[in-house]
Amino acid sequence: MKPGAAEIHNFLETIIILTCLCGIGLAELSGSNLKSYQTEETSGRVKRSWVWNQFFVLEEYTGDDPLYVGKLHSDVDKGGGNIKYVLSGEGATSIFIIDENTGDIHATKRLDREEQAYYTLRAQAVDRLTNRPVEPESEFVVKIQDINDNEPTFLDGPYTAGVPEMSPVGTSVVQVTATDADDPTYGNSARVVYSILQGQPYFSVEPKTGIIRTALPSMDREAKDQYLLVIQAKDMVGQMGGLSGTTSVTVTLTDVNDNPPRFARKSYQYNVPESLPVVSVVAKIKAADADVGPNAEMEYRIIDGDGFGMFRVSTDKETQEGVITLQKELDFETKASYTLRIEATNKNIDPQFLSLGPFSDTTNVKVIVEDVDEPPVFTSPVNRMVVSEAAKVGTIIGTVAAHDPDASNSLIRYSIDRNTDLERFFNIDATTGVISTAKQLDREMNAVHNITLLAMESQDPTQVGRGIAVISVLDINDNAPMFAIEYETFLCESADPGQVIQTISAVDKDEPPNGHRFYFALTPEAASNLNFTLRDNKDNTASILTKRNGFRRQDQSIYKLPIFIMDSGSPSLSSTNTLTIRVCDCDPDGTAQSCNAEAYVLPAGLSTGALIAILACVLTLLVLVLLIVTMKRRKKEPLIFDEERDIRENIVRYDDEGGGEEDTEAFDMAALRNLNIIRDTKTRRDVTPEIQFFSRPSYKSIPDNVIFREFIWDRLKEADIDPSAPPYDSLQTYAFEGSGSVAESLSSLESLSTDSDQNYDYLSDWGPRFKKLADMYGNSEDSVFS
């Protein structure tokens, strides 16, 4: 296209749009699309045609009047009004209307091409009077023409992307894409170009493709690791009047290994005590690296110095520090300082950045050993000793030695950790370290003694060193052999002479160096028996054989056979063990069936069942008799032991005037005269008696009304808590006259000594029963001088 052709083309499009808005019918502008045309047949006659292709209408019309779309016309229509035009299909009557007289089509609503690009309609011409079609139904399309009413949009925005730092110019970062909803086939409404609004001069974007590329070399992540770009997409090929949209792109510079590690200092110094345990951390050092992630991973190693084997350096995977640990024990007296040369190297080196320098660095580390007061050290951490179990108490087993590693060289005192020698078998001399026996040893009880030895400084007892003494007890022949198990030997009555009935073996707690050798024989008193003999098998076993046959349980059911066993020790020991042999009835295979003596069957007239029934009846009768006797005894014997009849069971008649103080047969008057008397506790037969002591309160100094009330309450409490009281309601006697009577005592005792002025002459009128009282208390003067 020649220069200026685009401008001419746009100018023509503008004229067309203005023409449509002014109401010029598109049918007249596009006659080929909107007309009734004719074709000639081969005969030369002209034939009418009713065919419609398509109409065009502009989208987004905003006028007040309906938008003219086009005109339908039939050759039959002569203008008389007898033809009616009918429209049907998509949007008919709702969007598109037709003038049934003229055939003019209008759009009544604003159309949007992005919602629907075309509509399919059907046109028909009918006779107005008969309503019969004068033209066949014809289908046509109304196409919506696009205008630039949609701006470009980034459907995937905002974007994030990454690019390695130090990338060359033109390195692709990411591609952005904008879409335009306008018609890409019509004009430039959907033709988009890209530009960068923010992010220069570091990045650029290709106008047509939207690919973002780096625009500067040597962009360093350590200087700036993130950039924010703003990208614009504009339609109409970016010309003025076009619509535009923007999006943001966040670009992150990813790390590359372009920075070598560097120690902050060329030398370090650390002080550690000589008592520092092995594998402890001595120090941590770190080489700085501006990179991150795998590009900052380090490897540390000792490349020089006098600490090889004494120290080790490793890498902490999380902090990338070099961790120096102790591999051997430190000794200030041996060596007071160490020097290490340590190198730090990147694990992942990028060859394209080797020109930036070596990716490693070195530093010197000096370790100063500080002196501490150390505990004594045994010359040998483990001392092995042997002692015979026959050793006497006080026998010297061996000697241990320890020294003070410090310069002070303090004196050492020795002892045994008694937690490892609870039974105190051994002693150690506190000064010399000589170990001796303190008890008689027994190898069979404990063959090896593992004791802990303590060595402490005399000047500082808190400094304690530890050692181990392993004392093995040597065996002597001090245990006699015996049967290996408790044998149970059975002899069949049908046994033949020379038959082996038992094989025996022996055990010995001792452990001779060359193993055991046992000798078996019958004791001298059993050697001449006529029933059994013994054969030594020379393999630490012996066989017991019969000498005869004809054994019978009725004659003798058990035989005791003493066997002599001797070991091969020096001196040898022996023991006598008894083998019990039972005579049994056996089956044909020799298996014992019964080993008890046969019971003789006694002749009887009754069967066994009858005897059992009789015995059961006798036992039942005995039980019944015992029950009857027991029940009778329980009925006869009262619950409470009481030799005298209870006063509650007496019926006393008071028909006479009584015999005065001499009449004491029915009641015990002492209980009425003395409140403080203690009743005898009655013992119950149906409960276990409990010993309880009740103290009687004194009533001598209390008023009468209080005395009676307290007396009654005390009796009631005694009855309630007395375990020997009967478990039924009973009558309680409260025959108490009080201790503070105005008349005082009526006793004749001490009557002559009274100083009372009361007149007792009326006693003479009471009859002969009171004569004695009348003589004593009547006319006192006559009595004195008569």
GUZATOR-364533 format. One record per residue (C-alpha): residue in three letters; x, y, z. Coordinates in steps of 0.5 Angstrom, whole numbers, m for minus. Example, Ala and Ser with C-alpha at 12.3 -4.5 7.8 and 13.67 -1.06 7.14 Angstrom:
REC   code       X       Y       Z
REC    Ala      25      m9      16
REC    Ser      27      m2      14
***
This chain:
REC   code       X       Y       Z
REC    Met       0       0       0
REC    Lys       3       7      m2
REC    Pro       4      12       3
REC    Gly      m3      15       6
REC    Ala      m7       9       4
REC    Ala      m9       8      11
REC    Glu     m11      15      12
REC    Ile     m15      14       6
REC    His     m18       8       8
REC    Asn     m20      10      15
REC    Phe     m23      17      12
REC    Leu     m28      12       7
REC    Glu     m30       8      13
REC    Thr     m32      14      17
REC    Ile     m36      17      11
REC    Ile     m40      10      11
REC    Ile     m42      11      18
REC    Leu     m44      18      18
REC    Thr     m49      16      12
REC    Cys     m52      10      16
REC    Leu     m53      15      22
REC    Cys     m57      20      17
REC    Gly     m62      15      15
REC    Ile     m59      13       8
REC    Gly     m61       6       7
REC    Leu     m56       1       6
REC    Ala     m60      m2       1
REC    Glu     m59       3      m4
REC    Leu     m52       3      m2
REC    Ser     m51      m4      m3
REC    Gly     m56      m6      m8
REC    Ser     m53     m13      m9
REC    Asn     m55     m14      m2
REC    Leu     m62     m11      m2
REC    Lys     m66     m12      m8
REC    Ser     m71     m16     m12
REC    Tyr     m67     m18     m18
REC    Gln     m69     m22     m25
REC    Thr     m66     m27     m29
REC    Glu     m67     m29     m36
REC    Glu     m68     m36     m38
REC    Thr     m66     m39     m44
REC    Ser     m73     m38     m47
REC    Gly     m71     m30     m47
REC    Arg     m77     m29     m42
REC    Val     m76     m25     m36
REC    Lys     m78     m28     m29
REC    Arg     m79     m25     m22
REC    Ser     m74     m27     m17
REC    Trp     m76     m26      m9
REC    Val     m69     m28      m6
REC    Trp     m65     m24      m1
REC    Asn     m58     m24       1
REC    Gln     m56     m20       8
REC    Phe     m57     m13      11
REC    Phe     m52      m9      15
REC    Val     m53      m5      21
REC    Leu     m48      m1      25
REC    Glu     m48      m4      33
REC    Glu     m48       1      39
REC    Tyr     m53       6      35
REC    Thr     m55      11      40
REC    Gly     m60      15      36
REC    Asp     m67      17      39
REC    Asp     m71      14      32
REC    Pro     m71       7      30
REC    Leu     m65       5      26
REC    Tyr     m66       4      19
REC    Val     m64      m3      17
REC    Gly     m67      m4       9
REC    Lys     m73      m5       5
REC    Leu     m77     m11       2
REC    His     m80     m11      m4
REC    Ser     m84     m15      m9
REC    Asp     m85     m14     m16
REC    Val     m92     m16     m15
REC    Asp     m93     m10     m11
REC    Lys     m96      m4     m15
REC    Gly     m97       1     m10
REC    Gly    m104       0      m9
REC    Gly    m103      m3      m2
REC    Asn    m106     m10      m3
REC    Ile     m99     m13      m1
REC    Lys     m97     m14       6
REC    Tyr     m90     m16       8
REC    Val     m89     m21      14
REC    Leu     m82     m21      18
REC    Ser     m81     m27      22
REC    Gly     m74     m31      25
REC    Glu     m69     m28      31
REC    Gly     m71     m22      34
REC    Ala     m77     m21      30
REC    Thr     m82     m16      33
REC    Ser     m77     m15      39
REC    Ile     m71     m12      36
REC    Phe     m73     m12      28
REC    Ile     m80      m9      26
REC    Ile     m82      m8      19
REC    Asp     m87      m4      16
REC    Glu     m92      m8      13
REC    Asn     m94      m3       7
REC    Thr     m88      m1       5
REC    Gly     m83      m7       7
REC    Asp     m78      m2      11
REC    Ile     m74      m6      17
REC    His     m72      m2      23
REC    Ala     m68      m4      29
REC    Thr     m71      m2      35
REC    Lys     m66      m3      40
REC    Arg     m58      m2      41
REC    Leu     m55      m8      38
REC    Asp     m48     m11      41
REC    Arg     m44     m15      36
REC    Glu     m40     m18      42
REC    Glu     m46     m21      44
REC    Gln     m49     m23      38
REC    Ala     m46     m22      31
REC    Tyr     m52     m23      26
REC    Tyr     m59     m25      26
REC    Thr     m63     m30      21
REC    Leu     m70     m27      19
REC    Arg     m75     m30      14
REC    Ala     m79     m25      10
REC    Gln     m86     m26       6
REC    Ala     m91     m22       2
REC    Val     m98     m24       2
REC    Asp    m104     m22      m1
REC    Arg    m108     m17       4
REC    Leu    m115     m19       3
REC    Thr    m114     m27       2
REC    Asn    m108     m27       6
REC    Arg    m105     m32       1
REC    Pro     m97     m31       0
REC    Val     m96     m28      m7
REC    Glu     m88     m29      m6
REC    Pro     m85     m35      m3
REC    Glu     m82     m35       4
REC    Ser     m74     m32       4
REC    Glu     m69     m33       9
REC    Phe     m64     m27      10
REC    Val     m58     m25      15
REC    Val     m58     m18      18
REC    Lys     m50     m18      20
REC    Ile     m48     m13      26
REC    Gln     m42      m8      24
REC    Asp     m37      m7      29
REC    Ile     m34      m1      32
REC    Asn     m28       0      36
REC    Asp     m32       0      43
REC    Asn     m28      m5      47
REC    Glu     m21      m4      50
REC    Pro     m15     m10      50
REC    Thr     m15     m14      57
REC    Phe     m10     m18      60
REC    Leu     m14     m24      62
REC    Asp      m8     m27      65
REC    Gly      m5     m21      69
REC    Pro      m2     m19      73
REC    Tyr       4     m23      72
REC    Thr      10     m26      76
REC    Ala      17     m28      73
REC    Gly      24     m29      74
REC    Val      30     m29      70
REC    Pro      37     m30      73
REC    Glu      42     m24      75
REC    Met      47     m22      71
REC    Ser      43     m25      64
REC    Pro      46     m22      58
REC    Val      41     m16      54
REC    Gly      35     m19      50
REC    Thr      34     m25      55
REC    Ser      27     m27      55
REC    Val      23     m26      61
REC    Val      16     m27      60
REC    Gln      11     m26      54
REC    Val       4     m22      56
REC    Thr      m2     m23      52
REC    Ala      m8     m18      51
REC    Thr     m15     m20      48
REC    Asp     m19     m15      44
REC    Ala     m27     m17      44
REC    Asp     m28     m13      37
REC    Asp     m28     m16      30
REC    Pro     m21     m18      28
REC    Thr     m23     m18      21
REC    Tyr     m26     m11      20
REC    Gly     m22      m5      21
REC    Asn     m16      m5      26
REC    Ser     m21      m5      32
REC    Ala     m18     m11      35
REC    Arg     m10     m10      32
REC    Val      m6      m9      39
REC    Val       1      m7      40
REC    Tyr       5      m7      46
REC    Ser       9      m2      50
REC    Ile      12      m1      57
REC    Leu      10       5      61
REC    Gln      15       3      67
REC    Gly      21      m1      68
REC    Gln      26       2      63
REC    Pro      31       2      62
REC    Tyr      32      m5      65
REC    Phe      27      m8      61
REC    Ser      24      m8      54
REC    Val      17     m11      50
REC    Glu      16     m13      43
REC    Pro      10      m9      40
REC    Lys       7     m14      37
REC    Thr       9     m21      41
REC    Gly       9     m18      48
REC    Ile      15     m21      50
REC    Ile      19     m18      55
REC    Arg      27     m18      55
REC    Thr      32     m15      59
REC    Ala      35      m9      57
REC    Leu      41      m8      61
REC    Pro      47     m13      62
REC    Ser      50     m15      69
REC    Met      44     m14      73
REC    Asp      46     m16      80
REC    Arg      41     m19      85
REC    Glu      45     m17      91
REC    Ala      44     m10      89
REC    Lys      36     m10      87
REC    Asp      33     m17      87
REC    Gln      26     m15      84
REC    Tyr      23     m10      79
REC    Leu      16      m8      78
REC    Leu      14      m7      70
REC    Val       7      m4      67
REC    Ile       6      m6      60
REC    Gln       0      m3      56
REC    Ala      m4      m6      50
REC    Lys      m7      m1      45
REC    Asp     m12      m3      39
REC    Met     m12       1      33
REC    Val      m5      m1      32
REC    Gly      m3       4      37
REC    Gln      m6      10      33
REC    Met      m9      16      37
REC    Gly     m16      15      39
REC    Gly     m15       7      40
REC    Leu     m17       4      47
REC    Ser     m12       1      51
REC    Gly     m11      m3      57
REC    Thr      m5      m5      62
REC    Thr      m2     m10      67
REC    Ser       3     m11      72
REC    Val       9     m15      71
REC    Thr      13     m17      77
REC    Val      20     m19      75
REC    Thr      25     m23      80
REC    Leu      32     m24      79
REC    Thr      34     m31      81
REC    Asp      41     m32      84
REC    Val      47     m35      81
REC    Asn      54     m36      84
REC    Asp      57     m30      83
REC    Asn      60     m28      90
REC    Pro      66     m32      93
REC    Pro      66     m34     100
REC    Arg      70     m29     105
REC    Phe      72     m29     112
REC    Ala      71     m23     116
REC    Arg      77     m24     119
REC    Lys      84     m27     117
REC    Ser      85     m30     124
REC    Tyr      81     m32     130
REC    Gln      83     m34     137
REC    Tyr      79     m39     142
REC    Asn      80     m41     149
REC    Val      78     m48     152
REC    Pro      79     m51     158
REC    Glu      83     m58     158
REC    Ser      77     m61     161
REC    Leu      73     m60     155
REC    Pro      69     m67     153
REC    Val      71     m70     147
REC    Val      66     m69     141
REC    Ser      65     m62     144
REC    Val      64     m56     140
REC    Val      70     m52     141
REC    Ala      68     m46     136
REC    Lys      64     m44     130
REC    Ile      66     m40     124
REC    Lys      63     m37     118
REC    Ala      65     m35     111
REC    Ala      60     m29     109
REC    Asp      57     m31     102
REC    Ala      52     m26      99
REC    Asp      49     m31      95
REC    Val      43     m35      97
REC    Gly      41     m42      97
REC    Pro      45     m48      94
REC    Asn      50     m42      91
REC    Ala      51     m40      99
REC    Glu      53     m48     101
REC    Met      60     m48     104
REC    Glu      65     m54     105
REC    Tyr      70     m53     111
REC    Arg      76     m57     112
REC    Ile      83     m56     116
REC    Ile      89     m55     111
REC    Asp      94     m54     115
REC    Gly      97     m53     122
REC    Asp      98     m58     128
REC    Gly      91     m60     130
REC    Phe      90     m65     125
REC    Gly      87     m71     129
REC    Met      86     m67     135
REC    Phe      80     m63     132
REC    Arg      75     m63     126
REC    Val      71     m58     122
REC    Ser      64     m60     119
REC    Thr      59     m56     116
REC    Asp      52     m54     119
REC    Lys      47     m55     114
REC    Glu      42     m50     116
REC    Thr      47     m44     118
REC    Gln      53     m46     113
REC    Glu      58     m45     119
REC    Gly      64     m49     120
REC    Val      64     m52     127
REC    Ile      70     m54     130
REC    Thr      70     m60     135
REC    Leu      74     m64     139
REC    Gln      77     m71     137
REC    Lys      82     m72     143
REC    Glu      82     m70     150
REC    Leu      86     m64     151
REC    Asp      92     m64     156
REC    Phe      95     m57     158
REC    Glu     101     m60     161
REC    Thr     102     m63     154
REC    Lys     101     m58     150
REC    Ala      98     m51     151
REC    Ser      96     m49     144
REC    Tyr      94     m51     137
REC    Thr      94     m47     131
REC    Leu      89     m49     125
REC    Arg      89     m46     118
REC    Ile      81     m47     115
REC    Glu      79     m47     108
REC    Ala      72     m45     106
REC    Thr      70     m47      99
REC    Asn      63     m46      95
REC    Lys      60     m53      94
REC    Asn      56     m51      87
REC    Ile      61     m47      83
REC    Asp      58     m44      76
REC    Pro      64     m44      71
REC    Gln      62     m38      67
REC    Phe      63     m34      73
REC    Leu      70     m36      75
REC    Ser      73     m30      72
REC    Leu      70     m26      79
REC    Gly      76     m30      83
REC    Pro      77     m36      87
REC    Phe      71     m39      90
REC    Ser      74     m40      97
REC    Asp      78     m37     103
REC    Thr      82     m39     108
REC    Thr      83     m36     116
REC    Asn      87     m38     122
REC    Val      84     m41     128
REC    Lys      88     m41     134
REC    Val      86     m45     140
REC    Ile      89     m44     147
REC    Val      88     m49     152
REC    Glu      87     m47     159
REC    Asp      89     m51     165
REC    Val      84     m54     170
REC    Asp      85     m58     176
REC    Glu      84     m65     174
REC    Pro      82     m71     178
REC    Pro      87     m76     179
REC    Val      88     m81     173
REC    Phe      90     m89     174
REC    Thr      96     m91     170
REC    Ser      91     m97     167
REC    Pro      84     m95     167
REC    Val      82    m103     167
REC    Asn      86    m107     172
REC    Arg      85    m115     171
REC    Met      87    m119     177
REC    Val      86    m127     179
REC    Val      86    m130     186
REC    Ser      84    m137     188
REC    Glu      78    m138     192
REC    Ala      82    m142     197
REC    Ala      85    m135     199
REC    Lys      85    m133     206
REC    Val      82    m127     208
REC    Gly      88    m121     208
REC    Thr      91    m124     202
REC    Ile      94    m119     197
REC    Ile      91    m119     190
REC    Gly      95    m114     186
REC    Thr      96    m106     187
REC    Val      94    m100     183
REC    Ala      97     m94     182
REC    Ala      94     m87     180
REC    His      97     m80     179
REC    Asp      95     m73     179
REC    Pro      96     m70     172
REC    Asp      97     m63     175
REC    Ala     103     m59     176
REC    Ser     101     m59     184
REC    Asn     102     m67     184
REC    Ser      98     m68     190
REC    Leu      98     m74     194
REC    Ile      93     m80     192
REC    Arg      88     m83     197
REC    Tyr      85     m90     194
REC    Ser      78     m93     196
REC    Ile      73     m98     193
REC    Asp      66     m96     191
REC    Arg      62    m100     195
REC    Asn      56    m100     191
REC    Thr      60    m104     186
REC    Asp      62    m109     192
REC    Leu      56    m109     197
REC    Glu      58    m115     200
REC    Arg      65    m112     202
REC    Phe      69    m118     199
REC    Phe      76    m113     198
REC    Asn      79    m108     201
REC    Ile      84    m103     198
REC    Asp      90     m99     202
REC    Ala      88     m92     202
REC    Thr      96     m90     201
REC    Thr      99     m96     197
REC    Gly      93     m98     193
REC    Val      94    m105     195
REC    Ile      88    m109     194
REC    Ser      87    m115     199
REC    Thr      81    m120     200
REC    Ala      76    m118     206
REC    Lys      72    m124     206
REC    Gln      72    m132     204
REC    Leu      71    m132     196
REC    Asp      67    m137     193
REC    Arg      67    m138     185
REC    Glu      61    m142     185
REC    Met      57    m136     188
REC    Asn      61    m130     184
REC    Ala      67    m132     179
REC    Val      68    m125     177
REC    His      68    m119     181
REC    Asn      68    m112     177
REC    Ile      69    m107     182
REC    Thr      70     m99     181
REC    Leu      76     m96     184
REC    Leu      77     m89     187
REC    Ala      83     m84     187
REC    Met      82     m77     190
REC    Glu      87     m72     191
REC    Ser      89     m71     199
REC    Gln      89     m63     198
REC    Asp      82     m63     194
REC    Pro      77     m69     196
REC    Thr      72     m67     191
REC    Gln      77     m69     185
REC    Val      76     m76     184
REC    Gly      79     m81     179
REC    Arg      76     m87     177
REC    Gly      78     m94     175
REC    Ile      76    m101     174
REC    Ala      79    m107     177
REC    Val      77    m114     174
REC    Ile      78    m120     179
REC    Ser      77    m127     177
REC    Val      76    m132     182
REC    Leu      80    m139     180
REC    Asp      77    m145     182
REC    Ile      79    m150     187
REC    Asn      76    m157     188
REC    Asp      71    m156     194
REC    Asn      64    m159     191
REC    Ala      63    m166     191
REC    Pro      59    m169     185
REC    Met      52    m171     186
REC    Phe      46    m174     182
REC    Ala      45    m170     176
REC    Ile      37    m170     177
REC    Glu      33    m173     182
REC    Tyr      32    m180     179
REC    Glu      25    m184     179
REC    Thr      27    m191     178
REC    Phe      21    m197     176
REC    Leu      23    m204     176
REC    Cys      18    m209     173
REC    Glu      16    m215     177
REC    Ser      18    m219     170
REC    Ala      25    m216     170
REC    Asp      30    m221     167
REC    Pro      37    m222     171
REC    Gly      42    m217     168
REC    Gln      37    m212     165
REC    Val      39    m204     165
REC    Ile      34    m201     169
REC    Gln      37    m194     170
REC    Thr      42    m190     167
REC    Ile      45    m184     172
REC    Ser      50    m178     171
REC    Ala      53    m173     176
REC    Val      54    m166     176
REC    Asp      59    m162     180
REC    Lys      59    m154     181
REC    Asp      67    m154     180
REC    Glu      70    m153     173
REC    Pro      76    m156     173
REC    Pro      81    m154     167
REC    Asn      81    m161     163
REC    Gly      73    m162     165
REC    His      70    m167     169
REC    Arg      71    m174     170
REC    Phe      67    m178     175
REC    Tyr      67    m185     178
REC    Phe      61    m189     180
REC    Ala      61    m195     185
REC    Leu      56    m198     190
REC    Thr      58    m197     197
REC    Pro      61    m203     201
REC    Glu      55    m204     205
REC    Ala      51    m205     198
REC    Ala      56    m208     194
REC    Ser      54    m215     196
REC    Asn      47    m214     195
REC    Leu      43    m220     191
REC    Asn      39    m215     188
REC    Phe      42    m210     184
REC    Thr      49    m208     181
REC    Leu      53    m202     178
REC    Arg      57    m201     172
REC    Asp      61    m195     170
REC    Asn      60    m193     163
REC    Lys      67    m189     163
REC    Asp      63    m183     160
REC    Asn      61    m180     167
REC    Thr      55    m184     167
REC    Ala      53    m191     170
REC    Ser      48    m196     169
REC    Ile      44    m200     174
REC    Leu      43    m207     173
REC    Thr      39    m213     176
REC    Lys      42    m219     179
REC    Arg      36    m223     179
REC    Asn      29    m224     177
REC    Gly      22    m226     181
REC    Phe      21    m219     184
REC    Arg      14    m218     187
REC    Arg      11    m212     190
REC    Gln       8    m216     196
REC    Asp      15    m218     198
REC    Gln      18    m211     198
REC    Ser      16    m205     194
REC    Ile      21    m200     195
REC    Tyr      29    m201     194
REC    Lys      34    m196     197
REC    Leu      41    m197     193
REC    Pro      47    m192     196
REC    Ile      51    m190     190
REC    Phe      58    m187     191
REC    Ile      61    m182     186
REC    Met      68    m179     186
REC    Asp      71    m173     182
REC    Ser      78    m173     179
REC    Gly      80    m167     182
REC    Ser      86    m166     187
REC    Pro      84    m167     192
REC    Ser      78    m171     190
REC    Leu      72    m171     193
REC    Ser      66    m176     193
REC    Ser      59    m176     196
REC    Thr      54    m182     197
REC    Asn      47    m181     193
REC    Thr      41    m186     194
REC    Leu      37    m189     188
REC    Thr      30    m191     190
REC    Ile      27    m196     186
REC    Arg      20    m198     186
REC    Val      17    m205     184
REC    Cys      12    m204     179
REC    Asp       7    m208     175
REC    Cys       8    m207     168
REC    Asp       5    m209     161
REC    Pro       8    m213     156
REC    Asp      12    m207     153
REC    Gly      15    m206     160
REC    Thr      11    m200     161
REC    Ala      10    m199     169
REC    Gln       2    m200     170
REC    Ser       2    m200     178
REC    Cys       7    m199     183
REC    Asn       3    m200     190
REC    Ala       3    m206     194
REC    Glu      m4    m210     192
REC    Ala      m9    m210     197
REC    Tyr     m12    m216     199
REC    Val     m20    m217     198
REC    Leu     m23    m219     204
REC    Pro     m29    m223     204
REC    Ala     m36    m220     206
REC    Gly     m43    m221     205
REC    Leu     m45    m214     203
REC    Ser     m43    m210     196
REC    Thr     m39    m204     196
REC    Gly     m45    m200     194
REC    Ala     m49    m202     200
REC    Leu     m43    m201     205
REC    Ile     m43    m194     203
REC    Ala     m50    m193     203
REC    Ile     m50    m195     211
REC    Leu     m45    m191     212
REC    Ala     m48    m185     209
REC    Cys     m54    m186     213
REC    Val     m50    m186     220
REC    Leu     m47    m180     218
REC    Thr     m54    m176     217
REC    Leu     m57    m179     224
REC    Leu     m51    m176     227
REC    Val     m51    m169     224
REC    Leu     m59    m169     226
REC    Val     m57    m171     233
REC    Leu     m52    m166     234
REC    Leu     m57    m160     231
REC    Ile     m62    m162     236
REC    Val     m58    m162     242
REC    Thr     m55    m155     240
REC    Met     m62    m152     239
REC    Lys     m64    m155     246
REC    Arg     m58    m152     249
REC    Arg     m59    m145     246
REC    Lys     m66    m145     249
REC    Lys     m65    m147     256
REC    Glu     m59    m143     257
REC    Pro     m60    m135     258
REC    Leu     m57    m130     254
REC    Ile     m54    m127     260
REC    Phe     m50    m130     265
REC    Asp     m53    m129     272
REC    Glu     m53    m133     278
REC    Glu     m58    m129     282
REC    Arg     m65    m128     279
REC    Asp     m66    m121     276
REC    Ile     m70    m117     280
REC    Arg     m75    m115     274
REC    Glu     m77    m123     275
REC    Asn     m79    m122     282
REC    Ile     m86    m120     284
REC    Val     m86    m117     291
REC    Arg     m92    m117     296
REC    Tyr     m92    m111     301
REC    Asp     m98    m113     305
REC    Asp     m94    m112     311
REC    Glu     m91    m106     314
REC    Gly     m84    m109     313
REC    Gly     m79    m110     318
REC    Gly     m75    m104     317
REC    Glu     m68    m104     315
REC    Glu     m67    m111     317
REC    Asp     m72    m113     311
REC    Thr     m66    m114     306
REC    Glu     m68    m120     303
REC    Ala     m72    m118     297
REC    Phe     m67    m112     294
REC    Asp     m60    m110     295
REC    Met     m61    m103     299
REC    Ala     m54    m102     298
REC    Ala     m55     m99     290
REC    Leu     m60     m95     293
REC    Arg     m56     m92     298
REC    Asn     m50     m91     294
REC    Leu     m50     m88     287
REC    Asn     m43     m89     286
REC    Ile     m43     m96     286
REC    Ile     m41    m100     280
REC    Arg     m46    m105     278
REC    Asp     m43    m112     275
REC    Thr     m43    m113     268
REC    Lys     m47    m118     266
REC    Thr     m44    m123     260
REC    Arg     m48    m125     254
REC    Arg     m47    m131     251
REC    Asp     m49    m129     244
REC    Val     m44    m123     243
REC    Thr     m37    m123     244
REC    Pro     m36    m119     251
REC    Glu     m32    m113     251
REC    Ile     m28    m110     257
REC    Gln     m31    m103     258
REC    Phe     m30     m99     264
REC    Phe     m35     m94     266
REC    Ser     m34     m88     271
REC    Arg     m39     m86     276
REC    Pro     m40     m79     277
REC    Ser     m40     m76     284
REC    Tyr     m47     m73     286
REC    Lys     m46     m71     293
REC    Ser     m45     m63     292
REC    Ile     m51     m62     286
REC    Pro     m58     m60     288
REC    Asp     m63     m65     288
REC    Asn     m67     m64     282
REC    Val     m60     m64     278
REC    Ile     m58     m70     282
REC    Phe     m64     m74     280
REC    Arg     m64     m72     272
REC    Glu     m56     m73     272
REC    Phe     m58     m80     275
REC    Ile     m63     m82     270
REC    Trp     m59     m80     264
REC    Asp     m53     m84     266
REC    Arg     m57     m90     267
REC    Leu     m60     m89     260
REC    Lys     m53     m88     257
REC    Glu     m50     m94     260
REC    Ala     m56     m98     258
REC    Asp     m55     m95     251
REC    Ile     m48     m97     250
REC    Asp     m47    m103     254
REC    Pro     m45    m109     249
REC    Ser     m47    m114     255
REC    Ala     m55    m111     255
REC    Pro     m60    m115     252
REC    Pro     m63    m113     245
REC    Tyr     m70    m112     248
REC    Asp     m74    m107     252
REC    Ser     m72    m108     259
REC    Leu     m74    m105     266
REC    Gln     m69    m100     269
REC    Thr     m70     m99     276
REC    Tyr     m69     m92     279
REC    Ala     m70     m93     286
REC    Phe     m66     m87     288
REC    Glu     m68     m82     294
REC    Gly     m63     m77     294
REC    Ser     m57     m75     298
REC    Gly     m59     m69     301
REC    Ser     m65     m70     305
REC    Val     m67     m65     310
REC    Ala     m68     m71     315
REC    Glu     m62     m74     313
REC    Ser     m60     m81     314
REC    Leu     m66     m85     318
REC    Ser     m60     m90     320
REC    Ser     m60     m92     328
REC    Leu     m52     m92     327
REC    Glu     m50     m85     330
REC    Ser     m57     m83     332
REC    Leu     m54     m82     339
REC    Ser     m49     m77     337
REC    Thr     m54     m72     334
REC    Asp     m55     m65     336
REC    Ser     m62     m65     333
REC    Asp     m68     m61     338
REC    Gln     m73     m65     334
REC    Asn     m78     m68     338
REC    Tyr     m79     m76     337
REC    Asp     m84     m77     342
REC    Tyr     m90     m79     337
REC    Leu     m86     m85     336
REC    Ser     m89     m89     342
REC    Asp     m96     m88     339
REC    Trp     m94     m92     332
REC    Gly     m94     m99     336
REC    Pro     m90    m104     338
REC    Arg     m86    m105     332
REC    Phe     m83     m98     333
REC    Lys     m82     m99     340
REC    Lys     m74     m99     340
REC    Leu     m74     m92     336
REC    Ala     m78     m89     341
REC    Asp     m74     m91     347
REC    Met     m68     m89     343
REC    Tyr     m71     m82     341
REC    Gly     m76     m81     345
REC    Asn     m75     m78     352
REC    Ser     m68     m77     352
REC    Glu     m67     m75     359
REC    Asp     m71     m81     362
REC    Ser     m67     m85     358
REC    Val     m60     m82     361
REC    Phe     m62     m82     368
REC    Ser     m66     m88     369
***
